[in-house]
Amino acid sequence: MESVPKNQQINMRSSLLSPLGQYRREHIPVSKGKRERVARKKAQQARQSGEAAPPPPELTDFVDVGLANITRNLQASARVGHSQSHTRCEKKRDRDEKLDVNYTAIFAARSGQPNALHSHLPQMIAVATESGGVKDPIRLVGFSKSCEDRLSECLGIPRASIIAIRSGAPRSQALIDFVRSHVPAVEVAWLKEAEEAHHLATKINALEVPIGAKRQKREAT
């Protein structure tokens, strides 16, 4: 998991994601346990009175948050790319679904100790990249735990330790170009070895070996 120049990367990422947090704070009520029912009722009354919330930012559809969500999308992309048993219609539908989860960069929080929760990401990213046939491989970017609070604030959620940006996200090109210039593509040695492997047919070498005369057993006296 690679890290990039800290301040510049944080500022660019915060500038991109801040509209999502601003929209959430202004238009999405925060759940407060028993008060949720009252808040829902007030929100319903507000909608009925014509105070409808504006549509969310376009970027919302291009940012995924959470390890389970991102892992599931990477798994789906890899599975679709390696499946060979679909019909033509199913293949077209699967290609469309695969493009929907075509990530350009994944940002994950790093800690001092190896994180078992994130240990599968390099392998899954490498497989998803190979399966998708994308021009530019998915980049895996690490950021320190101290930056996690700022990321959560930008998104307007309590905690965000991992996010993914999809291809074509609006206003993201500068950040993606910066990441690609500082972070190398994920490489997995065993994946390359598996791609280069080929079947070896069974080859049996037959040799003629002379056999001497059978030795006669001595009769017991």
N, C-alpha and C positions, 0 to 999 in steps of 0.2 A: 504494500500500500504506500504510494508515494505522496509526499507533501510538496506544496508549491510555495513560492514566496508569500509569507503570511499576510502582511497588511494589504497588499494590492489584491490578493485573491479574496480576502474577507470583504473588502469594500465593494468589489465588483459583484460578489454573490449577494451581499446585503442589498445593494441597489436593485438587483434583479428581483429579489423575493419580497421586498418591503411592501409592495402593493397588495400582496396576498394577506399579510398580517393586518394591514390597515382595513381592508375589506372585512376581515373576520371580526375585528374589534368593533367596527361600526355597525355591522348588519347581522352578525350571527350571535345570538345570546349564549352566554356561557352557562353550562349546566351547573346548578348549585344544589344538587340532591333534592330535598323536599321542595325547594323553591322552583324546581323545573316545571312543575305543573302550572304554577302561577305565571311563570315567564312565557310558557307556551300559550296560555290563554291570552296574555297581553299581546303577544305577537300575532295571534289570530285576529284579535280585535283591531290591531293596527292594519293588517292586510284588508280586513273588511271595510275599514274607513278610507281605503285608497292609498295608504302609505306603503306601497309595495317597495321592497328593497331593489336596488338596481342589480343588473346581472353581474355575476362575479367577473373578475379580470380574465382575459383570454388565457393568461399564463396558467390558470388553475388546471386546465386539461393537460398541461405539459410537465407538471411537477408531481412526482410520487413521493410520499413520505411513509416511513416505517419499514423495518426489516422484512416483515412477513409479506407485505405487499410487493416490495421490490424483488424479493426472492421468488415469489410466485410468478411474476412476469418474466423474469429471466428463465425460469424453468419452462414456462410455456413457449418462449421463443426458441429455446434449445430443442424442445420436444418436437415442435412443428418442423424445424429445420432438418431433423434426422428421420422423420417419419417417411416411409416409402410405400405405405399401404393405402393411401387415400385415393379417391376418385378425382377426376379433373376438377369437378366443382368444389370438392372438399379442399383440394390443394389451393384453388384460388381464394377461397374463404380463409384458409389458414395463412396464406401470404398476406392478406389484408390485415388479419389479426396480428401477425408478426410485425408488420410495419407500425402498428399502434403502440407496441412496446419497444420500439427501437430507441434505446437510450444512447445518449452521447457521452454523459459523464455521471458518475455516482460519487457522492461525497459521504464519507463515513468518519465518525469520531474515532480517534486513536487513543489508546491508554498505554501506560507504562508496561503492563503485562500483556501477553498475547490474549486476544479476545476470541474465545471459542465461538461466540455468536457470529462473528464476521469472518471466520477462517474459511468458510466455503465460498466467499464472494469471488476471489481471484479465479478459481476453477470455473464457476458458473459464468462469469463474465467472458472468459476465454472461449468456452463452448458456445455461448450465445452469439459472440462475435463471429465465430467460424460458421455457425449455422445460418446466421442472417445474411452473410455475404456483404456486409456493409463496407463502404469505402474506407472509412476511418474507424478503427477499433474503439470500443468503449473504454474510457479512462476511469480508473479508480483512484480517487483523490482522498487522502487522509487529512483531517484537521484535528487540532488538539482539543482536549476536553474543555479547556477554558473558553473556546469559541462556541461551544454548544449552546450556552445561554443566549448569546447574540443571535444565533441561528433560530432558536425557539422564539425569540422576541420578534424577529423579522416575519416569521410565519404565523405568529399569534396563537401558538399552541404551547402547552406546558413543557413539552420535551420533544426534541428532534435530534436524534443521534445519527440518522442516515436519510439522505434524500437522493432522488435521481431526476435528472432532467432529460426529457425526451427530445428527439430530433425535431427540428422546426420550431422550437420554443421561441416566442417573440422576444426581441431585445436580448437574446442570449448569445448572439454570435461572438461578441467581444470576449465574454467569459470563456466560451468554448475554445476559441482560438488561443486564448492565453493558457488554458489548461493543456491543450494539445502541444503547445510549444515547450511546456515545462515538465509534463508527465509522460513517460513512455507507455506504450501499450502493454497490457498484461500478457505475459508469456508463461505458458505451462509446459514444461519439458515433456511430460508423459503424453500430452495431447499431440505434440508434433511427432513423437515416436509412433503413436497409434495410427496417425494418418499415413505415415510412410511404410507401415507394415504391409506385407503382402503374403498371400498363401503359398506355402511350399508343398508341392505334391509329394506323396510318399515315394521314396526311391529305395529299392531293395537291390543290393549288389549280391549276385550269386557267384560263388567261387567253388571250383572243383578241388576237393581235397582228397588225396590218395589215402586209402585205408589199408593197413597191413593185414596179413593173415591173422585170423582169430587164434589166440593162444589156447591150446588144449588144457583142460583142467586135469590135474594129477589125481589119479585114483588113490583113495585112502588104502593104506596097507595094513 
